[in-house]
Amino acid sequence: MDQNSPKKTKKIVIFASGNGTNAVNIFNYFKSYEDIEVTHIFSNKRDAKVLERANRLGITPVCFTKSAFSKTDEVLILLKEIKPDLIVLAGFLLKIPQSIIDAFPDRIINIHPSLLPKYGGKGMYGSKVHETVIANKEVKSGISIHYVNPIYDDGKIISQHEISVSESDTPESLAEKIHELEYKYFPQVIHQILSS
């Protein structure tokens, strides 16, 4: 290989269902890197704010229906055309089909707002997690970044970071603490994976 040939730019595809604050944070982290780029944001919700943010940032937005995702190969075919180096779930609520997991082994990661295996699984996301953590009088919570397998929140853990939960915390104040961890560590872990 020619020593002077440019390095291949590594592509990140983000899947998100909501506001997309993590997606924007990841984009901003990598925008000064020449060899890593967020190229597409996929969402299963046509009115998700993340698609509006993608447009504003110049990232290609892709919207699909739940049935197209889980019952057809429409999304898989598109992903194979894009050839992402990493698929990042950032607040994406649908289960990833086995066909996509098989096509991208160890190249799909998720972030979860608790210290797995606690407070994971179907239906445990966002404020539901924080409400349960507080109801159970936990003294710590945090984030788990993990590979995706066919079971919700069950894949091999890559990285965990924790914060203290105080008696005065509410689900809203705990969410803020968790967001700070997400914004700090999620891009760093993505960077480490893509650099290894």
Disulfide bonds with the S-S distance in Angstrom:
none
